[in-house]
């Protein structure tokens, strides 16, 4: 039985299972190899030019064109050099940013345990329509919206009479603003009509003047642990070609008012408990939209996984006072019996003296 943080930290220094983070780059979980014995990054790109002791990058092999992160991960898992590495170091746990049911089948063949909830459950939570409904059940409200099939501009306007003239329309899935559409006129609608109309259901929201925030958390058997609140840099045209695209995060003690921070923490705890009731456990992230006019805190979307903000969460000052949030995720899948005082941990994580000041910037090539 692991009874405290010291026990857990020592447990991971002697962790008996190899852990493989399979992804295009090591970015999302940089630094975790310093906490977990046998932690290896299996990557497609060598961001450290061979200088990082824990990164393994196989030689390029013939493959079909990649269309997703899942394609890259499946390519890596089926690469002979990676298969040989797993056979040499031993079967253990696999960690991913994104994976699908094919990934799960390959891992089963390799004798690897996927240390995440099933892909099917993750997809259900990731669906923006499902996210909205989960939030409603948990008492975590979204920006005023309608979930419905839209087959024309006339239908859109009929559905959104209570939402005003300026709308935001989202489809179920999409990364960094690819499937978020800002519509005020019929001309706006025509640009995205094909993408909107092919969906069985879309989310139609009132457009608000908002600031984006992100908060990561982890569902454990003892309750939900919540990390620090960060700003999200969204929609800067100098950094991304996507109007709603993500470009990084900022973390600092005065990131928002105490009221906004507490409302976001409370909403995250409620959402985590709703996920727990669905059988979900482990890491997730919530995007919040804070109305700059009313101060209301709304649920934006949920990522049932590690994210682009995970590096900052797991390298923040509070992580070194106790341990990185992702280690609580790995602990949940470790098979170990443990105790956690979730309330005490959350109180320490929220203490402003444990919040440092730094940021990350993501630049996607623009013209």
NUBA-243613 format. One line per field, with one value per residue (C-alpha): residue number from 0; x, y, z; chain. Coordinates in nm, 3 decimals, padded with zeros to 5 digits, always signed. Example, Ala and Ser with C-alpha at 12.3 -4.5 7.8 and 13.67 -1.06 7.14 Angstrom:
! residues 2
nr: (0, 1)
c1: (+01.230, +01.367)
c2: (-00.450, -00.106)
c3: (+00.780, +00.714)
kette: (A, A)
***
This chain:
! residues 367
nr: (0, 1, 2, 3, 4, 5, 6, 7, 8, 9, 10, 11, 12, 13, 14, 15, 16, 17, 18, 19, 20, 21, 22, 23, 24, 25, 26, 27, 28, 29, 30, 31, 32, 33, 34, 35, 36, 37, 38, 39, 40, 41, 42, 43, 44, 45, 46, 47, 48, 49, 50, 51, 52, 53, 54, 55, 56, 57, 58, 59, 60, 61, 62, 63, 64, 65, 66, 67, 68, 69, 70, 71, 72, 73, 74, 75, 76, 77, 78, 79, 80, 81, 82, 83, 84, 85, 86, 87, 88, 89, 90, 91, 92, 93, 94, 95, 96, 97, 98, 99, 100, 101, 102, 103, 104, 105, 106, 107, 108, 109, 110, 111, 112, 113, 114, 115, 116, 117, 118, 119, 120, 121, 122, 123, 124, 125, 126, 127, 128, 129, 130, 131, 132, 133, 134, 135, 136, 137, 138, 139, 140, 141, 142, 143, 144, 145, 146, 147, 148, 149, 150, 151, 152, 153, 154, 155, 156, 157, 158, 159, 160, 161, 162, 163, 164, 165, 166, 167, 168, 169, 170, 171, 172, 173, 174, 175, 176, 177, 178, 179, 180, 181, 182, 183, 184, 185, 186, 187, 188, 189, 190, 191, 192, 193, 194, 195, 196, 197, 198, 199, 200, 201, 202, 203, 204, 205, 206, 207, 208, 209, 210, 211, 212, 213, 214, 215, 216, 217, 218, 219, 220, 221, 222, 223, 224, 225, 226, 227, 228, 229, 230, 231, 232, 233, 234, 235, 236, 237, 238, 239, 240, 241, 242, 243, 244, 245, 246, 247, 248, 249, 250, 251, 252, 253, 254, 255, 256, 257, 258, 259, 260, 261, 262, 263, 264, 265, 266, 267, 268, 269, 270, 271, 272, 273, 274, 275, 276, 277, 278, 279, 280, 281, 282, 283, 284, 285, 286, 287, 288, 289, 290, 291, 292, 293, 294, 295, 296, 297, 298, 299, 300, 301, 302, 303, 304, 305, 306, 307, 308, 309, 310, 311, 312, 313, 314, 315, 316, 317, 318, 319, 320, 321, 322, 323, 324, 325, 326, 327, 328, 329, 330, 331, 332, 333, 334, 335, 336, 337, 338, 339, 340, 341, 342, 343, 344, 345, 346, 347, 348, 349, 350, 351, 352, 353, 354, 355, 356, 357, 358, 359, 360, 361, 362, 363, 364, 365, 366)
c1: (+00.000, +00.138, +00.030, +00.176, +00.351, +00.695, +00.589, +00.453, +00.763, +00.985, +00.754, +00.807, +01.184, +01.171, +00.882, +00.885, +00.720, +00.881, +00.671, +00.670, +00.537, +00.464, +00.409, +00.542, +00.755, +00.833, +00.683, +00.371, +00.545, +00.897, +01.064, +00.862, +01.165, +01.326, +01.042, +00.971, +01.230, +01.217, +01.030, +01.113, +00.996, +00.934, +00.913, +00.895, +01.093, +01.421, +01.380, +01.708, +01.927, +02.022, +02.129, +01.839, +01.913, +01.548, +01.435, +01.427, +01.367, +01.366, +01.506, +01.254, +01.066, +00.820, +00.468, +00.142, +00.089, +00.006, -00.337, -00.349, -00.147, -00.298, -00.141, +00.202, +00.163, +00.047, +00.342, +00.581, +00.430, +00.459, +00.815, +01.061, +01.308, +01.037, +00.914, +01.273, +01.311, +00.998, +01.116, +01.456, +01.334, +01.024, +00.648, +00.500, +00.269, +00.205, +00.108, -00.023, -00.146, -00.397, -00.481, -00.761, -00.893, -00.624, -00.362, -00.524, -00.511, -00.142, -00.061, -00.244, -00.035, +00.284, +00.179, +00.155, -00.104, -00.259, -00.253, -00.564, -00.940, -01.058, -01.044, -01.421, -01.487, -01.230, -01.400, -01.738, -01.604, -01.413, -01.727, -01.828, -02.198, -02.139, -01.913, -02.196, -02.441, -02.193, -02.139, -02.514, -02.548, -02.258, -02.400, -02.124, -02.295, -02.176, -02.224, -02.596, -02.631, -02.844, -02.741, -02.911, -02.882, -02.824, -02.902, -02.924, -02.868, -03.243, -03.239, -02.945, -03.129, -03.449, -03.261, -03.067, -03.334, -03.251, -02.874, -02.839, -02.702, -02.336, -02.289, -02.017, -02.078, -01.870, -01.867, -01.810, -01.435, -01.152, -00.810, -00.698, -00.986, -01.013, -01.385, -01.494, -01.684, -01.779, -02.101, -02.284, -02.403, -02.514, -02.180, -02.003, -02.222, -02.158, -01.783, -01.839, -02.176, -02.041, -01.856, -02.158, -02.427, -02.251, -02.268, -02.560, -02.548, -02.356, -02.324, -02.460, -02.352, -02.405, -02.085, -01.944, -01.642, -01.434, -01.094, -00.987, -00.844, -00.727, -00.720, -00.590, -00.706, -00.688, -00.969, -00.848, -01.034, -01.012, -01.143, -01.041, -00.711, -00.698, -00.395, -00.340, -00.549, -00.370, -00.462, -00.494, -00.352, -00.618, -00.673, -00.363, -00.330, +00.048, +00.082, -00.187, -00.395, -00.701, -00.932, -01.000, -00.655, -00.448, -00.105, +00.012, -00.052, +00.050, +00.081, +00.130, -00.021, -00.253, -00.373, -00.733, -00.942, -00.976, -01.348, -01.284, -01.018, -01.246, -01.539, -01.315, -01.180, -01.530, -01.652, -01.353, -01.415, -01.783, -01.695, -01.434, -01.684, -01.930, -01.654, -01.578, -01.942, -01.903, -01.610, -01.346, -01.025, -00.702, -00.595, -00.821, -00.824, -01.106, -01.111, -01.310, -01.451, -01.473, -01.714, -01.528, -01.855, -02.047, -01.767, -01.951, -01.735, -01.853, -01.745, -01.567, -01.454, -01.290, -00.984, -00.987, -00.608, -00.282, -00.269, -00.047, -00.078, +00.043, +00.409, +00.334, +00.112, +00.372, +00.666, +00.490, +00.628, +00.354, +00.460, +00.803, +00.651, +00.452, +00.479, +00.362, -00.010, +00.052, +00.213, -00.124, -00.263, +00.009, -00.045, -00.413, -00.306, -00.008, -00.194, -00.063, -00.285, -00.259, -00.415, -00.458, -00.586, -00.737, -00.870, -00.530, -00.351, -00.598, -00.555, -00.176, -00.204, -00.428, -00.201, -00.067, +00.280, +00.313, +00.227, +00.528, +00.534, +00.613, +00.457, +00.482, +00.431, +00.328, +00.382, +00.211, +00.357, +00.149, +00.201)
c2: (+00.000, +00.341, +00.575, +00.914, +01.114, +01.002, +00.636, +00.706, +00.893, +00.607, +00.358, +00.524, +00.541, +00.160, +00.116, -00.245, -00.187, -00.022, +00.276, +00.381, +00.724, +00.670, +00.996, +01.211, +01.407, +01.393, +01.740, +01.663, +01.466, +01.606, +01.549, +01.243, +01.019, +01.189, +01.069, +00.718, +00.443, +00.283, +00.571, +00.585, +00.823, +00.642, +00.918, +00.984, +01.310, +01.343, +01.686, +01.649, +01.524, +01.210, +01.391, +01.286, +00.963, +00.853, +00.911, +00.633, +00.725, +00.439, +00.484, +00.597, +00.306, +00.305, +00.404, +00.542, +00.917, +01.014, +01.170, +01.177, +01.137, +00.789, +00.696, +00.802, +00.602, +00.290, +00.320, +00.342, +00.044, -00.174, -00.061, -00.351, -00.145, -00.049, -00.408, -00.519, -00.247, -00.368, -00.729, -00.625, -00.395, -00.591, -00.565, -00.281, +00.015, +00.231, +00.598, +00.808, +01.156, +01.004, +00.643, +00.442, +00.088, -00.023, +00.104, -00.102, -00.415, -00.365, -00.313, -00.633, -00.822, -00.671, -00.748, -00.379, -00.239, +00.088, +00.303, +00.498, +00.441, +00.259, +00.452, +00.419, +00.591, +00.862, +00.931, +00.960, +01.219, +01.401, +01.449, +01.812, +01.722, +01.453, +01.689, +01.942, +01.680, +01.545, +01.900, +01.954, +01.640, +01.754, +02.104, +02.261, +02.483, +02.571, +02.902, +02.921, +02.674, +02.442, +02.089, +01.998, +01.892, +02.191, +02.140, +02.503, +02.863, +02.899, +02.606, +02.758, +03.087, +02.914, +02.714, +03.011, +03.279, +03.307, +03.316, +03.642, +03.723, +03.634, +03.260, +03.001, +02.658, +02.354, +01.999, +01.700, +01.663, +01.892, +02.012, +02.369, +02.552, +02.347, +02.283, +02.597, +02.836, +03.199, +03.287, +03.618, +03.624, +03.381, +03.436, +03.318, +03.009, +02.924, +02.900, +02.613, +02.475, +02.140, +02.071, +02.171, +01.994, +01.657, +01.629, +01.452, +01.717, +02.037, +02.275, +02.622, +02.878, +03.241, +03.429, +03.601, +03.821, +03.575, +03.481, +03.118, +02.924, +02.565, +02.339, +01.983, +01.723, +01.354, +01.122, +00.877, +00.617, +00.861, +01.167, +01.423, +01.610, +01.954, +02.138, +02.514, +02.737, +02.871, +03.118, +02.989, +03.187, +03.146, +03.289, +03.506, +03.536, +03.589, +03.244, +03.024, +03.029, +02.901, +03.167, +02.965, +02.801, +02.735, +02.899, +02.829, +02.897, +03.128, +03.040, +03.303, +03.381, +03.656, +03.464, +03.550, +03.669, +03.440, +03.409, +03.283, +03.040, +02.895, +02.859, +02.680, +02.448, +02.369, +02.297, +02.071, +01.872, +01.826, +01.721, +01.477, +01.308, +01.275, +01.113, +00.878, +00.768, +00.687, +00.456, +00.707, +00.741, +00.927, +01.248, +01.504, +01.876, +02.131, +02.450, +02.729, +03.042, +03.343, +03.610, +03.941, +04.134, +03.930, +03.736, +03.406, +03.094, +02.853, +02.502, +02.518, +02.166, +01.865, +01.671, +01.322, +01.282, +01.463, +01.783, +02.062, +02.218, +01.903, +02.005, +02.318, +02.142, +01.875, +02.116, +02.374, +02.453, +02.259, +01.942, +01.957, +02.019, +01.697, +01.526, +01.584, +01.543, +01.277, +01.051, +01.029, +00.907, +00.645, +00.548, +00.480, +00.233, +00.087, -00.190, -00.058, -00.004, +00.351, +00.617, +00.984, +01.284, +01.447, +01.752, +01.829, +01.784, +02.009, +02.275, +02.268, +02.269, +02.578, +02.770, +03.074, +03.039, +02.718, +02.890, +03.005, +03.235, +03.111, +03.039, +02.843, +02.962, +02.741, +02.882, +02.716, +02.834, +03.112, +03.297)
c3: (+00.000, -00.104, +00.174, +00.079, -00.193, -00.076, -00.116, -00.465, -00.581, -00.460, -00.630, -00.969, -00.920, -00.902, -01.145, -01.265, -01.605, -01.910, -02.021, -02.387, -02.490, -02.858, -03.046, -03.329, -03.080, -02.705, -02.649, -02.446, -02.170, -02.166, -01.831, -01.727, -01.784, -01.482, -01.261, -01.394, -01.425, -01.770, -01.938, -02.312, -02.583, -02.912, -03.171, -03.544, -03.525, -03.337, -03.178, -02.986, -03.275, -03.087, -02.769, -02.544, -02.359, -02.334, -02.694, -02.953, -03.318, -03.572, -03.920, -04.181, -04.340, -04.633, -04.523, -04.654, -04.626, -04.268, -04.225, -03.845, -03.527, -03.498, -03.833, -03.706, -03.385, -03.568, -03.808, -03.514, -03.331, -03.643, -03.723, -03.690, -03.486, -03.238, -03.213, -03.146, -02.880, -02.698, -02.714, -02.574, -02.294, -02.212, -02.240, -02.043, -02.083, -02.387, -02.365, -02.650, -02.728, -02.970, -03.051, -03.210, -03.204, -03.452, -03.206, -02.932, -03.150, -03.232, -02.862, -02.773, -03.028, -02.881, -02.524, -02.432, -02.195, -02.317, -02.003, -02.091, -02.100, -02.416, -02.744, -02.782, -02.447, -02.522, -02.855, -02.684, -02.440, -02.716, -02.928, -02.874, -02.871, -02.610, -02.411, -02.393, -02.267, -02.010, -01.887, -01.859, -01.647, -01.427, -01.384, -01.597, -01.853, -02.203, -02.383, -02.480, -02.765, -02.974, -03.078, -03.405, -03.767, -03.996, -04.365, -04.483, -04.381, -04.332, -04.087, -03.903, -03.858, -03.750, -03.484, -03.350, -03.305, -02.933, -02.987, -03.179, -03.522, -03.462, -03.424, -03.372, -03.525, -03.430, -03.564, -03.338, -03.386, -03.486, -03.379, -03.312, -03.474, -03.794, -03.744, -03.562, -03.791, -03.723, -03.903, -03.921, -04.283, -04.550, -04.725, -04.409, -04.409, -04.776, -04.711, -04.466, -04.579, -04.701, -04.372, -04.163, -04.363, -04.381, -04.001, -03.832, -03.558, -03.490, -03.198, -03.270, -03.009, -02.931, -03.008, -02.700, -02.638, -02.442, -02.312, -02.330, -02.037, -01.994, -01.689, -01.676, -01.427, -01.344, -01.235, -00.971, -00.764, -00.470, -00.658, -00.920, -00.896, -01.060, -01.200, -01.240, -01.468, -01.776, -02.044, -02.399, -02.687, -02.954, -03.300, -03.345, -03.723, -03.699, -03.539, -03.695, -04.013, -03.820, -03.678, -03.363, -03.366, -03.052, -03.030, -02.676, -02.307, -02.024, -01.656, -01.384, -01.040, -01.164, -01.466, -01.374, -01.080, -00.777, -00.858, -01.212, -01.089, -00.823, -01.064, -01.313, -01.040, -00.917, -01.272, -01.340, -01.022, -01.115, -01.469, -01.341, -01.113, -01.403, -01.611, -01.324, -01.328, -01.698, -01.622, -01.732, -01.530, -01.578, -01.745, -01.915, -01.997, -02.006, -02.211, -02.047, -02.210, -01.979, -02.100, -02.085, -02.050, -01.791, -01.620, -01.675, -01.696, -01.966, -02.066, -02.400, -02.486, -02.325, -02.435, -02.276, -02.296, -02.250, -02.457, -02.579, -02.233, -02.054, -02.074, -01.873, -01.619, -01.553, -01.536, -01.314, -00.968, -00.787, -00.973, -00.811, -00.468, -00.493, -00.831, -01.190, -01.249, -01.512, -01.252, -01.078, -01.411, -01.443, -01.078, -01.154, -01.425, -01.236, -01.053, -00.720, -00.417, -00.289, -00.071, -00.166, +00.028, -00.280, -00.094, +00.058, -00.275, -00.457, -00.189, -00.236, -00.615, -00.596, -00.359, -00.545, -00.394, -00.597, -00.926, -01.128, -01.433, -01.782, -02.117, -02.438, -02.794, -03.087, -03.437, -03.733, -04.063, -04.215, -04.544)
kette: (A, A, A, A, A, A, A, A, A, A, A, A, A, A, A, A, A, A, A, A, A, A, A, A, A, A, A, A, A, A, A, A, A, A, A, A, A, A, A, A, A, A, A, A, A, A, A, A, A, A, A, A, A, A, A, A, A, A, A, A, A, A, A, A, A, A, A, A, A, A, A, A, A, A, A, A, A, A, A, A, A, A, A, A, A, A, A, A, A, A, A, A, A, A, A, A, A, A, A, A, A, A, A, A, A, A, A, A, A, A, A, A, A, A, A, A, A, A, A, A, A, A, A, A, A, A, A, A, A, A, A, A, A, A, A, A, A, A, A, A, A, A, A, A, A, A, A, A, A, A, A, A, A, A, A, A, A, A, A, A, A, A, A, A, A, A, A, A, A, A, A, A, A, A, A, A, A, A, A, A, A, A, A, A, A, A, A, A, A, A, A, A, A, A, A, A, A, A, A, A, A, A, A, A, A, A, A, A, A, A, A, A, A, A, A, A, A, A, A, A, A, A, A, A, A, A, A, A, A, A, A, A, A, A, A, A, A, A, A, A, A, A, A, A, A, A, A, A, A, A, A, A, A, A, A, A, A, A, A, A, A, A, A, A, A, A, A, A, A, A, A, A, A, A, A, A, A, A, A, A, A, A, A, A, A, A, A, A, A, A, A, A, A, A, A, A, A, A, A, A, A, A, A, A, A, A, A, A, A, A, A, A, A, A, A, A, A, A, A, A, A, A, A, A, A, A, A, A, A, A, A, A, A, A, A, A, A, A, A, A, A, A, A, A, A, A, A, A, A, A, A, A, A, A, A, A, A, A, A, A, A, A, A, A, A, A, A)
***
